[in-house]
Amino acid sequence: MTFDMFEQDGVNAGQAECYEQDVHVLRGFALPYVQDLMQGINKQVKTTSPLRKMTTPGGYSMSVATTSCGQRGWITSDTGYQYADRDPITNLPWPEMPKAFMSLAQSAANKAGFLNFVPDSCLINVYQAGSKMSLHQDKDEADFSAPIVSVSLGISATFLLGGFERQDKSSHIALHHGDVMVWGRADRLRFHGILPVKAALHSITQDCRINLTFRKTQ
């Protein structure tokens, strides 16, 4: 197992890259927030709503471990994918979204040209070596006018940016520690995913990648 060579500075930190019309990668944008983000994850969110591997409606266990914070959390059930006001494991409301989470999500959205973004949900996904996310659309939200803000922490991963049909060709985008992706408007419903994460070590997250995905669900 090797150390992630981009663990400290990301790639081209501070650079904003545009893919398609409204898909943006803000290199290293989250780096000033990392300490507060990790504290929020470990001390505010996971202690109340622990990580779990959900089962898809088709009966398959997801390879990533997840939890949520904010007013609503993303869950799976026999009937499909949905948002819930309470954590089905604890039957308690999801943990409040830490202030640093909201601040980062709004700052990144503004930087990418999406003003007045107020997410009500943050999905936290933890990827170990071999974990992946198959191509999918974010379409469980009631309103598609708000963007998606996705924050990468820890070991690097390859993001798949597809088209509007599952079979469309996907572009590969390398994401490193501190990078933030923002997409919306005409590109809001593009298929996207993560290739299997390669084994590596990172000084902040050890052997995993943590992804924070902010959405406005209603």
Backbone as a ProteinNet text record, in pm:
[ID]
protein_1_A
[PRIMARY]
MTFDMFEQDGVNAGQAECYEQDVHVLRGFALPYVQDLMQGINKQVKTTSPLRKMTTPGGYSMSVATTSCGQRGWITSDTGYQYADRDPITNLPWPEMPKAFMSLAQSAANKAGFLNFVPDSCLINVYQAGSKMSLHQDKDEADFSAPIVSVSLGISATFLLGGFERQDKSSHIALHHGDVMVWGRADRLRFHGILPVKAALHSITQDCRINLTFRKTQ
[TERTIARY]
84.9	0	88.5	55.1	135.4	63.4	141.8	82	31.4	-82.7	-140.7	-49.8	2.3	99.6	35.4	-97.5	-165.1	-230.3	-183.7	-257.6	-256.4	-159.2	-153.2	-208.5	-171	-197.1	-299.4	-351.4	-437.4	-357.4	-424.7	-358.6	-406.2	-308.9	-343.9	-438.1	-405.4	-491	-524	-650.7	-697.8	-748.7	-722.8	-766.3	-910.2	-988.5	-1125.9	-1130.3	-1178	-1186.5	-1332.7	-1365.4	-1503.1	-1512.4	-1604.2	-1632.6	-1778	-1803	-1936.2	-1973.3	-2098.9	-2139.1	-2143.1	-2197.2	-2218.7	-2168.8	-2052.1	-1983.9	-1847.8	-1823.4	-1703.6	-1626.4	-1493.3	-1405.9	-1322.2	-1335.6	-1260.7	-1147.2	-1028.1	-914.2	-869	-867.2	-818	-906.3	-1028.6	-1114	-1147.7	-1156	-1195.4	-1079.4	-955.9	-840.3	-846	-888	-893.8	-998.1	-1089.5	-1199.1	-1173.2	-1064.6	-1048.1	-1057	-988	-988.7	-1130.1	-1205.2	-1342	-1433.3	-1411.1	-1492.9	-1472.2	-1347.2	-1318.6	-1372.7	-1362.3	-1417.1	-1569.3	-1632.4	-1777.1	-1819.1	-1745.2	-1777.3	-1762	-1647.8	-1614.1	-1681.6	-1703.8	-1754.7	-1900.6	-1954.3	-2091.8	-2186.5	-2138.2	-2228.4	-2222.5	-2104.8	-2094.4	-2131.9	-2113.5	-2147.9	-2298.8	-2375.1	-2521.6	-2582.6	-2535.4	-2583.9	-2465	-2440.2	-2319.6	-2320.5	-2199.9	-2186.8	-2251.4	-2308.3	-2368.5	-2361.1	-2361.4	-2367.7	-2512.3	-2574.1	-2714.9	-2731.4	-2850.8	-2885.4	-2972	-2936.4	-3012.6	-3148.8	-3244.5	-3374.6	-3363.3	-3254.2	-3233.5	-3172.4	-3140.7	-3089.6	-2938.6	-2867.7	-2721.8	-2670.5	-2566.7	-2505.3	-2414.8	-2430.7	-2346.7	-2203.1	-2106.7	-1966.2	-1916	-1990.6	-1952.1	-2034.6	-1975.1	-2047.7	-2099.1	-2221.6	-2283.7	-2347.4	-2363.9	-2450	-2487	-2568.8	-2615.6	-2624.7	-2634	-2665.6	-2747.4	-2809.8	-2898.5	-3042.9	-3133.1	-3275.2	-3323.5	-3259.5	-3303.7	-3181.7	-3199.2	-3091.9	-3135.4	-3039.8	-3068.3	-3063.2	-3166	-3172.3	-3221.7	-3203.5	-3260.5	-3367.7	-3457.9	-3561.8	-3607.8	-3699.4	-3751.7	-3819.6	-3867.4	-3941.6	-3854.6	-3727.3	-3639.4	-3551.7	-3507.4	-3420.8	-3505	-3476.9	-3558.9	-3487.3	-3546.7	-3497.9	-3592.5	-3533.6	-3612.6	-3573.1	-3669.5	-3642.9	-3571.1	-3579	-3517.6	-3425.6	-3324.2	-3233	-3305.9	-3322.2	-3395.5	-3326.1	-3196.1	-3126.2	-3154.3	-3149.8	-3167.6	-3309.4	-3386.1	-3519.9	-3516	-3402.1	-3385.5	-3365.3	-3389.1	-3355.9	-3208.1	-3175.3	-3035.8	-2959.9	-2830.1	-2752.2	-2762	-2757.9	-2757.9	-2634.1	-2650.4	-2536	-2436.5	-2311.6	-2212.4	-2196.7	-2165.9	-2155.5	-2051.3	-1939.2	-1834.3	-1883.4	-1971	-2026.6	-2105.3	-2197.1	-2282.7	-2199.3	-2101.9	-2017.9	-1943.1	-1883.8	-1810.8	-1904	-2018.2	-2110.8	-2157.7	-2190.3	-2238.5	-2127.1	-2008	-1895.5	-1857.6	-1855.1	-1821.5	-1927.8	-2054.7	-2163.1	-2152.1	-2126.7	-2111.5	-1994.7	-1882.9	-1764.6	-1795	-1881.5	-1915.7	-2031.6	-2082.8	-2188.4	-2329	-2343.7	-2475.9	-2502	-2577.6	-2600.5	-2718.6	-2718.7	-2831.2	-2858.1	-2753	-2767.5	-2776.9	-2884.9	-2903.6	-2936.5	-2835.2	-2861.6	-2931	-3016.8	-3082.1	-3038.5	-2944.9	-2896.7	-2751.2	-2674.2	-2536.6	-2519.9	-2492.9	-2465.2	-2315.5	-2275.4	-2134.8	-2108.1	-2022.7	-1985.4	-1838.7	-1810.3	-1673.1	-1634	-1531	-1482.9	-1354.7	-1352.9	-1229.7	-1175.5	-1056.3	-1000.8	-1099.9	-1127.2	-1221.1	-1363	-1396.1	-1531.3	-1553.8	-1676.6	-1710.4	-1853	-1889.8	-2027.4	-2065.9	-2162.2	-2203.3	-2267.6	-2268.6	-2330.4	-2475.5	-2512.7	-2647.9	-2677.3	-2803.3	-2845.1	-2890.5	-2868.9	-2926.1	-3064.3	-3165.8	-3300.4	-3406.2	-3362.3	-3458.3	-3502.3	-3451.5	-3486.8	-3614.6	-3686.8	-3812.8	-3793.2	-3677.8	-3653.2	-3511	-3496.1	-3364.2	-3298.8	-3355.2	-3299.6	-3173.3	-3154.6	-3035.7	-2922.4	-2797	-2683.6	-2653.2	-2561.1	-2500.3	-2359.6	-2321.8	-2186.1	-2123.8	-2009.8	-1946.1	-1801.9	-1767.3	-1636.4	-1556.8	-1432.2	-1345	-1241.4	-1230.7	-1131.7	-1057.1	-926.5	-850	-792.2	-785.5	-718.8	-793.7	-721.3	-775.2	-871	-951.8	-1048.4	-1068.9	-1128.3	-1162.3	-1313	-1356.5	-1498.2	-1539.9	-1652.8	-1708.7	-1817.5	-1800.7	-1901.3	-1962.4	-2086.5	-2153.6	-2248.3	-2334.8	-2434.5	-2569.1	-2674.4	-2809.2	-2876.7	-2803.5	-2845.9	-2733	-2768.6	-2667.4	-2560.5	-2598.3	-2503.1	-2414.4	-2436	-2351.7	-2207.5	-2113.9	-1972.9	-1943.2	-1857	-1820.8	-1679.7	-1661.9	-1529.6	-1474.6	-1341.6	-1276.2	-1212.7	-1245.5	-1192.2	-1124.7	-995.9	-923.5	-960.5	-998	-1032.9	-938.1	-887.4	-789	-836.7	-762.2	-795	-819.6	-938.3	-971.4	-1042.6	-1053.5	-1123.3	-1274.4	-1340.9	-1486.6	-1544.2	-1643.4	-1716.2	-1851.8	-1893.3	-2024.7	-2086.7	-2210	-2277	-2426.3	-2486.8	-2628.8	-2679.5	-2793.2	-2860.4	-2874.8	-2822.5	-2840.2	-2773.4	-2674.4	-2599.4	-2642	-2746.4	-2786.5	-2815.4	-2872.3	-2914.2	-2819	-2694.7	-2597.4	-2572.1	-2552.9	-2510.1	-2367	-2336.8	-2202.8	-2175.5	-2049.5	-2012.7	-1865.9	-1816.4	-1677.8	-1622.3	-1506.9	-1440.2	-1390.1	-1366.9	-1313.6	-1191.6	-1195.1	-1086.7	-964.4	-849.1	-724.8	-669.8	-607.3	-550.6	-442.2	-449.7	-350.3	-367.2	-275.3	-283.6	-279.9	-352.6	-356.6	-342.9	-269	-241.2	-365.7	-468.8	-590.9	-693.1	-714.3	-822.6	-772.5	-641.5	-581.1	-608.6	-679.6	-692.6	-824.7	-886.1	-1017.2	-1031.1	-1132.7	-1176.7	-1311.7	-1327.3	-1455.2	-1511.9	-1637.7	-1705.7	-1827.8	-1838.6	-1955.4	-2035	-2161.6	-2246	-2360.7	-2365.7	-2467.4	-2577.1	-2701.6	-2815.1	-2927.3	-3006.8	-3134.3	-3241.5	-3307.9	-3395.8	-3540.4	-3579.9	-3722.2	-3738.7
-119.1	0	124.2	221.8	342.7	461.7	566.2	689.5	767.8	833	913.4	1033.4	1045.1	1150.6	1288.6	1295.4	1424.7	1457.3	1391.7	1402.2	1541	1622.8	1751.3	1866.9	1871.8	1993.4	1978.1	1858.9	1841.6	1862.5	1878.8	1906	2042.3	2130.4	2263.9	2334.1	2327.5	2385.9	2530.2	2564.8	2699	2714.1	2615.3	2622.3	2575.1	2644.2	2604	2547.3	2425.2	2360	2339.1	2359.6	2344.3	2225.7	2134.2	2019.8	2033	2026.8	2054.4	2198.9	2234.1	2372.9	2410	2321.8	2355	2246.3	2190.3	2096.2	2156.2	2182.9	2253.8	2172.8	2174.1	2116.2	2229.5	2250	2353.1	2283.8	2290.6	2215.8	2270.7	2183	2219	2315.4	2338.2	2439.8	2408.2	2279.8	2240.1	2234.9	2252.8	2235.6	2321.8	2449.1	2528.7	2479.1	2393.3	2345.9	2207.4	2142	1999.7	1966.9	2041.4	2010.4	2016.2	2119.4	2132.5	2026	1990.2	1885.8	1752.2	1715.8	1588.8	1586	1697.7	1702.8	1687.2	1750.9	1737.3	1595.1	1529.5	1390.4	1299.2	1309.5	1213.5	1242	1369.4	1402.9	1445.6	1487.8	1534.3	1441.9	1381.9	1302.7	1154.6	1093.5	947.9	902.6	987.2	948	937.4	1009.5	1005.3	910.6	918.8	831.7	757	634.3	561.3	526	503.1	455.6	319	292.1	162.2	135.9	6.9	-30.4	-66.1	18	-1	-109.5	-162.7	-264.6	-202.1	-223.4	-166.7	-235.5	-172.7	-237.8	-375.2	-396.6	-526.5	-630.7	-592.3	-687.4	-693.7	-600	-600.5	-503.6	-544.5	-456.8	-356.9	-229.3	-126.8	-141.6	-109.1	-124.8	-7.8	101.7	217.5	219.6	271.2	291.5	435.1	455.5	586.9	630.2	759.6	820.8	957.8	1032	1162.6	1260.3	1387.8	1490.9	1598.1	1684.2	1784.8	1751.7	1822.1	1800.3	1664.7	1614.9	1489.3	1406.4	1273.5	1182.7	1089.2	1049.6	960.5	815.9	737.1	597.5	509.9	378.9	280.5	201	145.3	59.4	-37.5	-124.5	-220.9	-151.3	-28.1	42	133.9	150.5	234.4	323.9	433.6	530.8	652.3	709.4	820.1	897.3	1009.6	1087.4	1069.7	1068.7	1050.6	1154.7	1196.4	1294.6	1233.3	1101	1031.8	920.4	894.1	784.4	654.4	563.6	439.1	348.1	366.6	284.4	332.3	462.3	517.2	564.9	585.5	645.1	786.2	851	988.9	1078.4	1208.2	1298.2	1287.1	1311.2	1309.5	1419.4	1403.5	1509.1	1640.5	1749.2	1880.1	1895.3	1961.8	1982.9	2078.7	2036.6	2127	2256	2363.7	2494.4	2495	2425.6	2423.1	2355.6	2255.1	2187.5	2287.9	2358.6	2454.1	2564.3	2614.1	2722.2	2680.2	2562.4	2512.7	2491.6	2427.7	2399	2527.4	2627.3	2752.5	2829.4	2829.5	2900.1	2837.5	2703.4	2633.6	2658.3	2653	2678.1	2819.5	2916.9	3055.1	3068.4	3004.2	3009.8	2956.4	2854.6	2793.6	2864.1	2971.3	3048.7	3010.1	2930.3	2890.9	2965.1	3072.7	3157.4	3106.7	3142.7	3115.3	2966.4	2885.9	2742.1	2717.3	2652.7	2619	2469.6	2384.2	2239.7	2201.6	2102.8	2051.5	1908.9	1854.7	1718.5	1706.9	1634.7	1599.4	1449.5	1382	1237.7	1217.7	1136.9	1106.6	963.8	945.6	813.3	786.9	669	630.1	512.6	534.2	435.6	371.4	240.3	165.8	119.2	60.5	6.9	-90.2	-72.1	-157	-104.7	-11.3	45.5	127.9	132.2	206.6	258.6	341	387.5	374.2	289.4	267.7	393.8	403.1	517.2	532.2	653.9	681.6	829.9	865	1004.4	1042.8	1167.5	1218.5	1272.7	1189.4	1228.9	1200.7	1182.2	1157.8	1288	1400.9	1530	1582.7	1668.1	1719.8	1829.4	1897.1	2011.2	2001.7	2004.8	1991.1	2125.9	2234.9	2366.2	2396.1	2329.3	2351.2	2260.8	2303.4	2221.7	2108.4	2023.1	1922.6	1970.8	1962.9	1997.5	1874.5	1829.1	1704.3	1731	1694.5	1722.9	1593.6	1592.1	1475.2	1496.4	1398.5	1401.2	1268.2	1273.7	1150.2	1101.3	968.8	911	946.1	947.7	993.7	892.3	940.7	855.7	908.3	826.1	866.5	878.7	998.7	1030.2	1004.4	939.5	914.6	1017.2	1096.2	1193.4	1147.6	1102.4	1048.6	1148	1094	1175.7	1163.3	1168.5	1165	1029.3	936.7	797.2	712.8	602.3	521.9	472.1	444.8	388.5	493.4	621.3	725.9	712.4	753	746.9	838.3	792.8	870	925.9	1047.2	1105.7	1068.3	1060.8	1028.6	1155.8	1188.5	1307.2	1263.7	1289.9	1255	1354.7	1302.3	1385.5	1354.1	1458.5	1444.5	1515.2	1496.2	1552	1702.7	1745.6	1887.5	1937.6	1855.9	1898.2	1901.1	1995.2	2006.7	2010.9	1927	1930.4	1995.4	2077.1	2140.4	2125.5	2074	2066.8	2090.3	2143.3	2175.1	2225.3	2295.3	2350	2243.6	2271.2	2178.9	2045	2040.5	1917	1847.5	1895.5	1844.8	1695.3	1642.1	1501.6	1411.4	1452.4	1363.9	1241	1126.4	1006.9	1028.3	974.3	988.9	874.2	853.6	744.8	755.2	653.5	646.7	509.3	506.1	378.9	317.2	184.7	123.9	198.9	234.9	312.1	223	275.3	198.6	211	104.7	103.5	210.2	288.1	391.8	433.4	516	570.6	722.6	784.1	929	970.7	1077.1	1116.3	1161.4	1206.7	1254.5	1143.8	1064.8	964.9	821.2	802.7	668.9	596.8	483.5	400.4	420.6	535.8	553.5	689.7	699.4	826	859.9	984.2	1031.7	1132.2	1114.9	1206.4	1266.7	1396.5	1467.7	1519.6	1483	1530.2	1611.6	1738.1	1830.6	1846.4	1838.4	1852.8	1931.2	1997.6	2052.8	1956.1	1892.9	1780.1	1817.9	1934.9	1972.3	2123.2
0	0	0	-82.7	-96.3	-34.5	-2.3	43.7	-76	-58.1	-164.6	-189.6	-310.1	-340	-340.8	-345.4	-347.9	-214.5	-106.3	18.2	81	53.2	120.5	37.5	-88.2	-163.8	-275.7	-297.3	-412	-539	-649.3	-776.7	-824.7	-857.2	-904.3	-806.5	-677.2	-574.4	-608.1	-597	-627.8	-769.6	-852.9	-992.5	-1005.6	-1086.1	-1115.9	-1257.3	-1270.5	-1400.3	-1436.7	-1561.9	-1608	-1703	-1673.2	-1757.9	-1800.6	-1928	-1979.9	-1943	-1954.8	-1933.6	-1786.1	-1704.5	-1563.5	-1470.1	-1500.4	-1411.9	-1379.4	-1253.2	-1211.7	-1107.7	-1119.8	-1017.8	-959.6	-829.6	-758.2	-684.5	-741.8	-688.7	-553	-454	-322.3	-244.8	-291.1	-230.6	-84.7	-50.6	84.3	183.2	136.5	225.1	351.1	344.2	467.2	567.7	522	607.5	666.6	625.4	654.1	803.1	886.4	1029	1085.8	1050.5	1100.3	1040.7	914.2	852.1	922.3	947.3	1011.8	1154.7	1224.9	1359.6	1355.8	1258.9	1245.4	1215.7	1125.1	1091.2	1212.5	1280.4	1386.1	1519.6	1550.9	1683.8	1687.1	1571	1569.1	1493	1387	1302.6	1337	1326.3	1344.4	1484.9	1585.1	1722	1740.9	1658.8	1668.7	1566.7	1443.6	1335.5	1277.3	1322.2	1281.8	1133.4	1081.3	944.5	931.4	814.3	785.8	636.4	598.8	457.8	426.1	345.3	312.2	207.2	200.5	102.2	-5.8	-130.6	-241	-250.7	-320.5	-340.1	-406.1	-479.9	-543.9	-452.3	-328.8	-231.1	-220.3	-284.3	-279.9	-174.1	-102.6	-3.5	-74.9	-43.9	-105.5	-55.6	-139.9	-100.4	-17.8	-15.8	65.2	192.7	299.3	424.9	426.4	474.8	465.6	596.9	608.4	708.3	654.5	728.6	681.6	797.3	760.7	858.6	789	868.2	812.8	844.5	781.6	807.8	756.6	651.1	591.4	554.2	558.3	522.4	411.6	328.5	216	263.3	229.2	272.1	157.5	175.6	83.2	156.5	78.5	135.6	28.1	62	-35.8	-153	-129.3	-233.3	-317.5	-278.1	-358	-272.9	-333	-266.6	-229.2	-113.1	-67.3	42.7	80.6	194.1	311.8	431.2	552.5	655.2	736.9	842.1	961	974.9	1088.2	1040.6	1118.1	1091.8	1124	1027.6	1055	1155.6	1179.3	1277.6	1419.6	1440.6	1575.6	1602.4	1496.9	1504	1562.2	1550.9	1594.7	1473.5	1488.6	1377.4	1342.9	1217.9	1177.4	1251.4	1272.5	1338.1	1261.2	1333.6	1270.9	1183.8	1070.9	981.6	1047.9	1067.9	1128.7	1048.6	1117.9	1053.3	942.3	964.3	861.9	734.6	748.4	630.9	547.4	613.1	541.5	479.2	553.4	502.7	377.3	379.4	262.9	145.2	167.2	57.6	-9.7	69.1	11.2	-57.9	0.4	-61.5	-194.5	-199.8	-324.5	-430.8	-391.3	-486.9	-542.8	-455.7	-502.5	-599.1	-566.2	-651.9	-791.5	-798.8	-927	-996.3	-935	-999.7	-961	-855.5	-807.6	-676.3	-683.3	-567.2	-484.5	-357.5	-266.4	-247	-250.1	-226	-75.2	-33.5	108	116.5	127.9	134	263.9	254.8	375.6	407	327.6	349.9	307.8	387.7	350.8	368.4	259	260.7	274	370.3	393.2	348.4	249.4	200	232.4	283.7	315.3	225.9	144.8	49.1	101.4	112.9	137.4	2.4	1	-124.1	-186.9	-313.9	-386.3	-388.2	-300	-299.6	-425	-469.3	-590.6	-579.9	-675.7	-688.4	-834.6	-863.3	-1002.3	-1059.6	-1190.1	-1255.6	-1211.6	-1175.9	-1128.8	-1148.6	-1138.1	-1138.3	-998.1	-959.6	-835.3	-869.6	-852	-894.1	-787.2	-662	-553.8	-488.1	-536.8	-481.3	-545.9	-472.7	-523.1	-627.5	-623.2	-709.9	-763.1	-894.4	-955.3	-985.8	-936.1	-967.2	-887.2	-772.3	-689.9	-738.2	-719.9	-763.4	-666.5	-706.2	-619.5	-586	-459.8	-417.8	-354.4	-408.2	-365.7	-325.1	-201.7	-143.6	-126.9	-174.2	-163.3	-53	37	143.4	145.4	167.9	181.1	50.2	36.7	-79.7	-208.6	-316.5	-444.6	-505.5	-598.7	-668.1	-808.8	-893.1	-1029.5	-1042.2	-1073.6	-1089.6	-1233.3	-1250.4	-1382.7	-1410.1	-1514.3	-1554.4	-1685.3	-1678.1	-1795.2	-1859.6	-1942.9	-2009.9	-1942.3	-2022.5	-1967.2	-1984.4	-2044	-2051.4	-1993.7	-1927.6	-1860.2	-1956.3	-2080	-2174.8	-2239.6	-2213.7	-2272.1	-2222.8	-2304.6	-2269.6	-2151.6	-2061.2	-1942.4	-1954.3	-1906	-1890.8	-1753.5	-1741.5	-1614.9	-1558.6	-1433.8	-1367.8	-1238.1	-1224.7	-1101.8	-992.2	-875.8	-761.1	-646.3	-584.2	-477.9	-350.8	-244.7	-115	-123.8	-81.5	-81.7	-204.9	-308.6	-429.8	-405.6	-470.7	-461	-602.1	-627.8	-754.3	-732.1	-827.5	-824.1	-962.1	-968.3	-1097.1	-1080.6	-1187.7	-1182.4	-1316.4	-1310.1	-1428.5	-1537.2	-1656.2	-1768.9	-1744.7	-1654	-1628.7	-1498.8	-1436.6	-1305.3	-1304	-1410.6	-1412.6	-1491.3	-1505.3	-1569.2	-1481.4	-1546.7	-1474.8	-1427	-1309.7	-1253.7	-1157.4	-1124.9	-1034.7	-996.9	-926.9	-882.8	-918.9	-987.7	-1015.7	-885	-881.2	-759	-708	-580.2	-520.4	-500.8	-537.2	-523	-380.9	-332.9	-198.1	-185.2	-79	-50.5	94.2	141.6	276.6	269.9	359.3	366.3	511.9	535.8	674.1	749.3	678.8	744.5	761.3	656.6	657.5	662	670	670.9	539.1	543.1	422.8	350	367.2	304	236.9	154.3	94.7	155.9	195	247.8	149.6	115.9	25	95.3	88.5	140.3	21.8	13.8	-96.2	-39.4	-78.8	-29	-133.1	-86.7	-175.8	-107.2	-186.5	-140.6	-186.5	-92.2	-125.5	-144.5	-93.7	-103.7	-117.7
[MASK]
++++++++++++++++++++++++++++++++++++++++++++++++++++++++++++++++++++++++++++++++++++++++++++++++++++++++++++++++++++++++++++++++++++++++++++++++++++++++++++++++++++++++++++++++++++++++++++++++++++++++++++++++++++++++++

